[in-house]
Every structure is written in structure tokens, then in C-alpha cells.
């Protein structure tokens, strides 16, 4: 079993909230080991985090939409993070755009905004193609990728 699956298994009946536990792990990781967090962001996403950045959870990037995490520089997000554990990206409905569509539209409006979709499972081919609309600013990684950056022996 992988690192994140092990941690999730500590919480009884946590399946519906696995993304929230992933969010908390990332927040604690960044707080306790900024250098390895920055290394992941730099090596895997090609983003150099500025001095004074901050990490916010449940960041409202537009009315009715929140990113699970956002890396903020000053007043602006430079990275939005959507975490999917046992759920999937919300599809388009008659009254609302698809979740990924809203992210891509928002990040397309700024040359400094990137998007990371962090998942336990795979994205569909259509989702990956849509994410590529952001070019080098659209990323998908599995939670397991993070474990290679975590110092599990402090």
C-alpha cells in the first residue's frame, strides 16, 4: 500500500473525504519541510516559488468555484490545485460548466496561473486533452509522485 493510502486508512470511513486528508497532508508537508515542497513544485511543475508565497486551502477563484489549494503570490494565485481521491472532476450540467473547464478558463486569463490536478486514479483522455489547453501550465500527477519528495525519516 502507498504512503497516502496508508495515511487515509488511519481514518475510519474516510473514503468520501480522502481528498480533504490529502489536502491536510500537503499543508503540513509545506509547513514542516518547505524545501522539499518547493523542490516538487520546481522539478515537476517548472514553477519557482517566490519568497513570501502562501498556501491557502479552499481558495475561491471565481463565484461558486473553489480550488482545494492555491499557492498565492501577493494577492494572486500562481498555482491552483484540485485534489481528487475517490471522486472525479465534476462534469458539465445544464446550469454549470464542467469543473475542469472553469479551471482552464480561469488560468488562461493569466500567464502566471498554473493548474495541478492531483489524483489517486487516472484522468480520462478527454480530461487530459482539456488540461493540455494550458500548455506547460496544466499538470496532472498522482499522489504517489509526492512520496518521492517527502522526508519520511525526519
Phi, psi and omega in degrees: 000140181283167182307308185291325176294321177300312181298316180299324182294343177292337185258114182299136177053039184267003186308319181286345184241020182303323178297323178294321177293321175300319178300313181295322178298315180295318178300315180291322177300311181298320182292321186268338183213070183303324184295318180286329175297312179298323179296317177300311182298319181290307185290317187272331184247347180073027181246127172267117182286131180285156173300135177088007176297161173221154180252125180240143175259152179054050182281121179279108182265344171201165182302126177083001180228134178230139172272144179300319176219153174218138171264120186249135174241111185069245179251006189237141177284133174256345177210126172255139182237124174251125183253127177235121181252282177256001180249179181234169176298140182290131180277166178293141174236177180298332185251000186208142175294160173295148183303312181296324177301315179296318177299311183297317178299316181297309183291333178293339181280357180217132179283358180253359183260124176245164181229132173240122171257115184253120187229160170273323181249187184278153167270155177287163177301320178296319179296318178296319178297320180293319178298326180292349176299336178277359181062228183287359179259001177250125187226146170230130174222154173273152178306323182304331179299326181295327186299332178289346179258346182280136173269100183273002178232068184295000000 
